[in-house]
Amino acid sequence: MRILASLCIALGLVVTGGTNASAQSLEDMAGQMVMVGFRGNAANSAGVRAVREQIARGEIGGVMFLRTNVASLEAVRGINRSLIAARPWLPPFIALDQEGGQIERLTAAVGFGEIPSARAIAAQTPDRARAIYAGLADDLARLGFNVNFGPVVDLDLNPDNPIIGRYERAYGDDPVEVVARASAFVEAHHDAGIATALKHFPGHGSSAEDTHEGFVDVTGVWQPVELEPYREMIESGLADMVMIAHLYNGDIQGDSVGQLPASLSRTWIEGVLRDDLGFSGVTISDDLEMGAIRSRFDLHDTVVTAVEAGVDILLFSNTAEYDRGLGAAIHQVLVDEGRADPAFADRIAQSYGRIIALKRQIGIVP
């Protein structure tokens, strides 16, 4: 509550009450599982109004910023203030990728203090890394963000990797060093009341292709050591969310029907992440509009298969074919499936419980 009050004061909000976050209709629970991107870079933009209305109706529980949503820091703060005000008793997750280096949505061009890449921070001591990340997290919190999609805990195993190695997103190839810097990232964000997401489970650092573009098979190149950062950080209580990548691995999944990526695979999410590694927190998909998913599955099958596999938050960037009503459409799929299938409804209830627990943990709901 202290963090919630501080955030509301910082954003100029007054919370006077409202529906209790424990309300658990199927519609309420399903909405918390939906996180979407949007268009617009001001609070009065049509795309911002659309997601604000979906938040108010309980159809979505989170939004993600892209660089196109950033006109100025004051405009960002205004957008976030308006999103929180839409449902102040159950605010949305407001997320972005602000890793440092080349992967950032807020830049020096709008007056935001940029930080080095993970590879550069790996050369610093853990204490220095913690200080760098503390400054970042404090700046994000002042703007109203409550989720940062990081740290990257992929191991830098393939120097020709087109999406991790190329952009210096990994701390290195030694799990011990990766965990030390990633822990500094998480702890600094926790101090600022911001949740984090370890990524990209089960490990993207050994891949030779980019899931943004299409199907990626890591059979024969993925290594079990890539799970070690997750194991260590889960055991240390430093795993709020785990982001699931769109990677297929036949060595683990065998002859699974349709060669499902990890993000749609119960073997990976329920079997490895939850049962073997003991993770009980929130799972979030990587963007479900990436080529690895969009080229092979329609919206309905993507949503249903992801939930049945164990995904708690369905992340859609809403960039492939922008749809102002995308969040409402995803929500409707969840509600329809939940009404038709008690087992699916139970999945929704489980996800809702984990999501609300995390929102309480970081102090945005009582």
Order of alpha helices (4+ residues) and beta strands (2+ residues): alpha-alpha-beta-alpha-beta-alpha-beta-alpha-alpha-beta-alpha-beta-beta-alpha-beta-beta-alpha-beta-alpha-alpha-beta-alpha-alpha
